[in-house]
Amino acid sequence: MSESPSEPESVTVDEVAAEIVCPVLGVPSVAPDEDFFDHDATSLHLVRMAADAYQRYGVELPLPELFDEPTARGLCRLIREELGAAAGAP
């Protein structure tokens, strides 16, 4: 697992798009609010993105929420929320 950023704000939409979304979808770029399903993503793509987020940031993402907001911005928000929750945990 990669070292997690110390601050949730250090995770950027551009970073998430470049390091997780684009490789999984096999595309050169995605806009922050571009729906993954517009790139023929399937549920397996979203599961892989969640697995990549775990490997890179050490966070477990709630898949239903990723399905609700299937964009790089949404994925980034979920990662930040989970990092913040982990930082606040005793």
C-alpha positions in Angstrom: 0.0 0.0 0.0 1.3 3.5 -0.8 1.8 6.0 1.9 -1.4 7.9 2.6 -1.4 11.6 2.4 -1.5 13.1 5.9 -4.3 15.6 5.0 -7.4 14.7 3.0 -7.1 18.1 1.2 -3.8 16.9 -0.3 -5.8 14.5 -2.6 -6.7 16.4 -5.7 -9.3 15.6 -8.4 -6.6 15.7 -11.1 -4.5 13.2 -9.1 -7.4 10.9 -8.7 -8.3 11.2 -12.4 -4.7 10.5 -13.6 -3.7 7.8 -11.1 -7.0 5.8 -10.7 -9.7 6.7 -13.1 -7.9 7.0 -16.4 -5.9 3.7 -16.0 -9.0 1.8 -15.0 -11.1 3.1 -17.9 -8.2 3.0 -20.4 -8.6 6.6 -21.4 -6.0 9.4 -21.6 -8.1 11.9 -19.6 -11.4 12.6 -18.0 -13.1 15.8 -16.9 -13.7 16.1 -13.2 -17.5 15.8 -13.6 -17.5 13.3 -16.5 -19.6 10.3 -15.7 -17.6 7.0 -15.8 -20.5 5.3 -17.5 -20.1 7.6 -20.5 -16.9 5.8 -21.0 -18.7 2.4 -21.0 -17.6 1.7 -17.4 -19.2 -1.3 -15.6 -19.7 -2.1 -12.0 -16.4 -4.0 -12.2 -14.6 -0.8 -13.2 -15.9 0.9 -10.1 -14.9 -2.0 -7.9 -11.4 -1.8 -9.4 -11.3 2.0 -8.7 -12.3 1.4 -5.1 -9.5 -1.3 -4.8 -7.0 1.1 -6.3 -8.0 3.8 -3.9 -7.5 1.3 -1.0 -4.1 0.4 -2.3 -3.0 4.0 -2.9 -4.6 5.7 0.1 -5.6 2.9 2.5 -9.3 3.8 2.5 -12.3 1.5 2.0 -14.9 3.3 -0.2 -18.6 2.8 0.1 -19.5 1.5 -3.4 -23.1 2.6 -3.3 -21.9 6.2 -3.0 -19.5 5.8 -5.8 -22.4 4.5 -8.0 -24.4 7.6 -6.9 -21.6 10.0 -8.1 -19.5 8.1 -10.7 -17.1 11.0 -11.5 -13.4 11.8 -10.7 -14.7 14.6 -8.4 -17.0 12.1 -6.6 -14.3 9.6 -6.2 -12.0 12.3 -4.9 -14.6 13.4 -2.4 -15.1 9.9 -1.1 -11.4 9.4 -0.7 -11.1 12.7 1.2 -14.1 11.8 3.4 -12.6 8.4 4.3 -9.2 9.9 5.0 -10.8 12.5 7.2 -12.8 9.8 9.1 -9.6 7.8 9.5 -7.7 10.8 10.8 -10.4 11.5 13.3 -10.7 7.9 14.5 -9.2 7.1 18.0 
